[in-house]
Amino acid sequence: APHERIVELAAKGSRDLIVVGAKGQSFVERALLGSVTRRVIGYSPVDVLVVPEKTSIGWEKLLLATDGSPGSRRAAARALDLAQAYGSELVVVSGAHIPGHIYAQTSGSVLQAHWTWVSEVLAQAEKRQIKALGFVPEDTPVRAITARAAQENVNLIVMGAHGHTGLKRLLMGSVTEKVIGHAPCPVLVVKG
């Protein structure tokens, strides 16, 4: 299968990155990530850069999506390294979706947790003299990330992949797959 060969070559050749395309012009086509791309991301031991059609890679402004998980911490390290190497501005986003029925009881603590994750990255950026801005919109992570990416006209979204095994690695379902499907720019998925 194509994904197996791609992943095998990356692992065997001590590669650092796999670059794959994402095609599809309509909202539905972009939202349904191709099976080869999905499987490459799921099984790859190295980072995967997904480049949608009619976009190009740039380094002026990067967006880091964070949720405080180990995967997003690895993504933060990669985003900081890239920003420092290329003199990029860094936009740090953590979407805080709080369901309406529990909003009053939990909104303060949920927002504080998200701001803690964002602030940790901003502090690291400041130490490295990287210009950085942080945002915690009260929205779903996917909308928070893709809307801010469009608003800030970012060149690359950097996000982590959760360390799933078995079937779960194909069912990213997830924020990662949805962001790739809706992103206005390439997405770098940082692996463990």
N, C-alpha and C positions, 0 to 999 in steps of 0.2 A: 504494500500500500504506500502511496506517496508520502504520507506523514511519517510512516515508520522509517523510510529511507532518509528523509530530511533530518529527522531527529538522530538517527544512527550516524549520519555523516557529521553532524554537529558535535556529538559526543565523542566520536572516534578521532576527529581532527582537532580536538581541543579548541573549538571555536568559542567565541564569547557572545555571539549574537546571530540570530536567525532573522532575516528580513522577509516578510510575506506581504503580498498585496491583498487588498479588500476591494472587491468590485461591487457594482450595483449603484444605480442612479436614484432609484425611488427609495422612499422611507422604508418600505417593507423589505426591499432587497438589501439595504444597508443594515437593517435590524437583524436579519437572518445571516449570521456569520457562516461562511462556507465551512463544510465539514473538514476539509484539509486544514484550513487555518485554525479552526477550533481544536482539532486534534494536535496540531503542532504546538499550540499554546499549552494544551493540557499535558502533553507528554515531554515537552522540551526541558532539558536540564539547564538550559541557558536562556538569557533574556530573548524576547521576541518583539521585534518592531513591526507593527502593522501599519501599512501605508495605504490609505484609501485612494481610489482613483481621483485624478485631478487635484491632488494635494502635493506639496513638496515639503521636504524636511528643512527646518531652519532652527537656529539656536538662540535667537534674540530673546525670546520669552518662553519659559517652560512653566507648565502647570503640574504641580504635584498633588495627587489625590491621596488623602490620608484618613485612616480610621483607627489608628492606634494599634493595629494588628502587627504581628511580626513581619508579614509580607509588606505592609506599608512602611514599616521602618527600614526594610531593605531598599524599598523604592526611594525613600527619603535620602538615604546615603547615596544612591545612584544619581538622583536629581541634583543633590548638592555638588557632587563631583563634576557632573556635566556643566552645571551653572558656573562653577569656578573655572573649569577648563576653557569654556567658550565665552566667559564674560556675560552670561545670560542673566536676565531678571527672572526671579522665581515667584510664582503665584502659588500659594498653598491653600487648598480647599478641603473642608470636611463638611459634608452635607449632614445636617442634623434633622432627620425626619422624626417628628414626634406625633403619633396618632392623636387625633382630637379628643378621644375619650379619656386619655391619660395626661393630656397637656398640662393641666393645672397642677397635678401632683409631681410631675417629673421634669418639666421643661427646664428649670434652673440647673438641676444636676446634669441633665443630658447636654445642655449647651456648654456647661463648664467643662465636661469631659472632652468635648470636641475642641474647645478653645485651648485646653491643655495640650492636646496633640499638635495643634497648629502652632502654638507658642514654642513648643520644644524645637520644631523645625526652624522657626524664625530666629530663635536664639543661636542655633547652629549656623544659620546663614549669616547672622551678624558677626559671629566670630571669624568667619571666612571672608568678611567684607563683600557679601553678595547682597545686592538689592533685592528685598523680598517683601511681599504683601501677603496678609492672611485674611481668609474669609470663612465664616461659618454660617452659611445660609440655612434657614429653616425650610428645607426642601428635601426631596429624596436625593440620595447620593448621585444618581445618574443625572438628574436635572441640574443639581448644584454644580457638578463637574462640567457638563457640556455647555450649560448656559454661561458659566464664568469663562470657559475656554473661548467661546464666541465673543463675549463682551470684551475680554482682555486681548483678543486677537493673538492667542498663543500659537506657537509654532509646533509644540510637542506636549502631549500629556504623558506623564510618567505615573504609573500605578503598579502596585504589587499584585501578585497572584497568590491566592491562598493555597497552601500545600495539600491539596486533595489527592486522594489515591483512588484507584479503581474507576468505577463509573462516574463518581463525582467530578473527576478531572475533566470529563467531557461535558458535564452539565454545569458549566461555569455559571449559567443562569443569571447569573450573577451580574453584579455591577460591572465587572470587567467586560463581559461580552456586550452588555447593553451600551456601555460607554463607547466601545469600538464601533458599534453599529450606528451611533449617533454623533460621533466626534467630528468636528470641523477640520481636524488635522490628524497627523499620525499619532499613534499611541504606542508607547514603549511599555511592555509588560515585563516587569522585573521578577525573575524567578529566584528560588531559594538557593 
